[in-house]
Structures are given as structure tokens and as C-alpha cells.
Amino acid sequence: MQNIIPTIWFNDNAEEAVRFYTSVFAHATTGRITPYTEAGKEQHGHQAGSVMTIEFEIEGMQFVGLNGGPQFPLTPAISFFVNCVSEDEINGLWQKLTKGGEVRLPLTAYPFSKRYGWVSDQFGVSWQLMLVDEMPPQKVMPSLLFAGEQTGHAEEAMQFYMSVFPDSKQGMVSRYQGNEAPGHEGQIAYGECTLLGQQVGFMDSGVDQDVDFNEGISLEVMCKDQAEIDAYWEKLSAVPEAEMCGWLKDKYGVSWQIVPTAMNDMLNNGTPEQIERVVAAFMQMKKFDIATLERAYNG
């Protein structure tokens, strides 16, 4: 079971984006679609019955696409590594993902890889494609870029997250040398760790750039009970004004959604009336309260 699920905030074109990704990647599927309801319309501003979220999977990694609107343009602060084992695969993905997108680093040879490139696709989602000799445990992996005021905090953040989440362990770390990124020597050029059994990458920007974390990509953490929700909320939430509907923002600016698996079960199995009541209940919450959600579900 995947316990950290990236949610991508699209500008009301999540269905189009998911159709694009299922055409780009060899192994990609579409899952559950959850509609907006009348509940909370003054907050979300969307027509009842229109698509709120659409679940999808790319090469074994689960994602959620959210039709949120234009509030949070996507940035490359959170990108997704795709490990490729053949020239044909990486070239094919590059050709499709760069169409209508923006190349951040060209697809070519680098000291760390025979073939690598970084692109933001036509929807603004950033992908780092890497040719590897041997496939790691995850073909697709989220990566956090610490830039601007957060530059130099990648290692600290990695250690912090490993203290927050169980089933965590340190992975490889590669540091900038003085001649590679003047002024950034010793910072993390690339590192990775395991959180809740999943690999996550960490990078300090080697150049000065204003790339900030925002709600455009959040990380959804699935929780088995209220105690788990409370514990993560206490450890992670650092910006009270950002707390809403299970969302919080940590001290680095990374957005998380702390979600009970019980709520997903309600949305999966409920009648339209039950779903309406659950959505109406959680729209009023900051931190999710499972008991209140269950009362709403049961009427």
C-alpha cells in the first residue's frame, strides 16, 4: 500500500492531464473520480457534479489530480524522477513530455548519468528523466528542490521527515563540490531517503532561483486512526493560516494532506447522500476528525 500520495492541483483540466499521462507512459491507469457537491460551493466555487478529484497511477505510483482552479500554479519545487532502462524509453518519454512544455535541463550526458533531462510538461508538472543501468525499487519517485530562501535546508528537511515518519531510512547523498556550485559547497546536490516505505529525493538548488513550494503539489498521507492524524498534525503543521480541509504546511513550505483511510472508504462506498454529508462535514474542518465524519456518514 502506498502511504504517501502526491496530489497535483490542476487549473480545472485534471481530466485532460490524466488522459495525457495515460497516453505518455506505458503503464498508466485511471481510477476513482470524486465529484464536487453543493456542500462548500462558496469555498470551492465549482459546479456540483463536476470532477473534484481523479485518481491515477503511473508506473506503479499513485497520484491524485485535483481540479482546484488557478490559485496555485505548479512549480518545479516538487518534481518526479522517472528511471528509464533504455535509450528508446527515455527518448520517447522526452519527446512526448516536452511537447508544449518547458525544458529546464536538456536531455544529454551529465557526470551523474549517461542520459538525463528535466522538463516541465504542458500542464506545468516537472519530470526528471534518468537513464539507469539497473532499475531501483521505484520507477517513479517524488523529489523536493530546496531553492530561494530554502536553499541549504535539504539535509535538515530529510532528517526532520525521517524523524516524523516511521519506516524511514537514509539513502545515498551526493554533495556539491566547490567547483560545481560556488557558494553551495557541501550542500546536497542529490540525496534520497525512505519515508513510510517510499523513496523520496531531496536537492538543494546549485543556482540562485526563486522556486517555492506551494499547494500546487501536496503530499497526502494516509492514516489508520485519529491518533495517527493528531501525531502528524502536531509534528508537521507550522503555518496555522494554511490549515484547511486536512491540508497543512510545514516549516519548509511543503504542503501535506493528513487523511484518514476511513474517509476514503466513505467516499468509495457511500451513497450520494452520504458522500454529500461527508463532504459538507470535512469542508468545515482544518484537521480531520474521524468521529465527526462517521456521524455525518451515518446521518
N, C-alpha and C positions, 0 to 999 in steps of 0.2 A: 504493500500500500504506500502510495506517495503522500507524505505528510506535509510537504511544503509545495504549494501550487501557485505558480505565477499567474496573476490576473492582469490583463492588458486593457487599459482604458482607451477605447476607440472613440473617435468622433462620429458616433452613430453609424458606423459602417462595419460593425463586427462581423456580420454575416458575409459581407463581401470579402473581408480579410481572411476569414476561415476558409471560404471557398478557394481563395488564392493559395493558402498554405497547403490545403489538401491536394492541390494540383502541382505544387512545387516539390514536396517531399514524398519519397517513395512509400513511406509508411506513416500515414496520417489519417485520422478518422474524426468524425463529428459526433458529439454526444448530446447530453440533455440540453434542452433550451428552456429557460425560465422567462416568462413574460412579466412585463410591468403590470401592476394592478392600479386601481383607483387610489389605493392607500398610498399616502405620501406623495401624491402628484404635485403638491405645492413645493416639494423638495426636489423631486427628480425631473419634473416638467415633461414627462413622456406620456404618450397616449396609452391608455390601458389596453393590453393585448399585444402591444409591440414588444419586440425582443429586448429583454433586460440583459440576460447573460446567455452565452453559448459555450458549452464545454467542448474542448477538442484535445486531441493528442497528436504529438509529433515525435516520431521515432522513440516511442516509449515514455515521453514526458507529457504529463497532463498540464493543460492550460485552461484558463477561463477568459473568454472575451466579453467585455462589458461595454454596452452602448451607453456611454456616460455623457457625451457631448464634448464641446471644445475646451472645457476648463483646464485640462491638464495635458498639454502637448507632450508627446513622447520625447525622451532624451536618451542618449547612449549611456547614461549613468548605470543603467541595468541593461545588459545585452545577453545574448545566448550563444555560447560556443556550440558549434556543430563539428564533431570529429568525423573526418572522412578517410576512407582507406584506399581510395583510388583517385587517379587524376580525372577520370571521366566523371566521377561523382562530384568532386569539388568544382570542376569546371561547369558542370551542368547546373548545380545549385547557384553558383555565382552569376551565371548568365540570367537566370530567372529572377534572382533576388535584387540584382542591380537595375533591372528594367523599371524605370520611373523612380528609382531610389537615389541615394547619395553615397558615393564611395568615400569612406573615411581613411582607409589604408588599402592600397592596391593589392590585388592578388598576385603575389610574386614570392620569391625566396627571401627568407629572413634568417638571421643567425639561429633563431629558435625553432625554425620549421622550414622544410623544403618548399612548402607552399602554404600561404596564409593570406587572408584578406578580411577586411572589416567593412560592412555595408549597413546603412540604414535603408530599409526597403520602402516601397511606395506608401506604406501606411505609417512609417516612422519607427518601426521595430528594428532594433540593431542586432546583427548577426556577425559573429566571428567564425569564419570557416578555417579549419586547420586540417592539413593532411598529416595523418599519423601512421606510423608503422604497425601499431597494434592497437586495437580498439579498447579504450578504457571502460570501466563499468557503466558509465553513462555516455550515450552518444551525444545527447544534448544536455547542456549544463548552464544555469544562470551564472552571470559574472557581474560583480559590483565594481564600478570605477569610482575611485575617490579623487575628485578634482576640485578646482577652486579652493574654497576655504577648507574643504575636507581633505585636500592633498596631504599625504603623510599619515593618514589615520587608518589605512587599510589593515595593517598588522594589529593595531589596537582593536579595531572592529572585529577582526577574525577571532581574536582571543575572547572578546566580550560575547560574541554569539555562541562560541563553544561553551562558555560558562552558563549560558541561558538554556541551551537545548541539549537534551540527553542524546545518547548515541552519536557523540561527536568525537572527531579526532583530527589532528593536524596532518596535512598533506605536504606536498612539496612547496618550497618557497624559492623564488629567484629574485635577487635584488639588483637594483641599478648600480652599475659601476660609475665612477666619476666621469669617464669619457662618454658614457651613454646618455646621461641626462644630467647636465651640470646643475648643481643645487639640489638634486634629489638622491644623491648617493646614499645607499643603504636602505632606501625605501623599497617597497615591494613592486617590482616590475610585473610579477605574476606569482600568485600563490593560490592554494586551494585547501579546503578543509571539508570534512563531512559533518553535516548538521541533520539530526533526525534520520540518519542513514543515507542522506543525499549529498552529492558533491556540489559545492558552490565555489566559484572563483572570486578572487579579490585582486584588485590592481590599483596602484597609485598612478596618477597621470604623470608622465615624464615631461609633459609640456604644460605651460600655463593655459588653461582653458576653463571657461565658465560652464561647466556641465554639472547640473544639480540633480539630486534625487527628487522625485515628486510622486504624486499619486498615480501618474501615468502607468507605472508598473508597480504593483504591490505584491507582497508575498503572503499568500493565505496559509495559515497554519491550522490544521485540523486537530480538534481537541476532543478527548473522550468524555470529559466531565467538567463541572463548574470549577473544581479545584485547579484543574489544568489551565482553564481560561484565566482565572484570577492570578495564578502564578506568572504566566506570560505577560499579562497586562501590567502587573506590578513591576516586572523587570524591564519591559521594553518601552512603555509609554513615557515620553519625555516632552510632549507638546500638547497640553490639555486642549487647546482650541482645535486641534486636528482630530480629536476623538469623535467618531460618529459611526453608527451602524456597524460596530465591530472593527472599525478601522482605527489605527493609531499610527503615530510617527515616532521613531526612536531618536536618540540623541545625535545620530549622524544624518538624519533626514530621510531615512529609509521607511517606507510605508508598509505596514503589516496588517493583515486581517486575521483576527483571532476568532475562529468559527467553530461552534460545536458540531460534531458529526450528526448529532440528533437533529439539528435544524435541517441539514441536507436530507436526512431521512424524511422529515416532514414535507419538504418541498418536492421530494421524489414521489412520495406515496399519498399525499393528501388530495382531497377533493378540491375543486376550485374555491369553494367557500373556506375550507381550512387554510389553503395557501394564502388567500386574501387576508385572513385574520393574522396569520403568522407574519406576513409582510408588514401589515399595519402595526404589529407589535414591535418588530425589530427596527422599523423606521424611527421609532421614538427613543431607541436605546443608544447609548455610547458603547459600553461594554455589554456583551450579550449575557442575558440571564436565562438559563435553560428552563427554570421553573416557570417563569412568565411566558416563555414561548410555548411550553407544553400546555399551559392553561388556555392560551389563545388557540392552539391547535384543537384542543378538546372542546372548545366552545364554552 
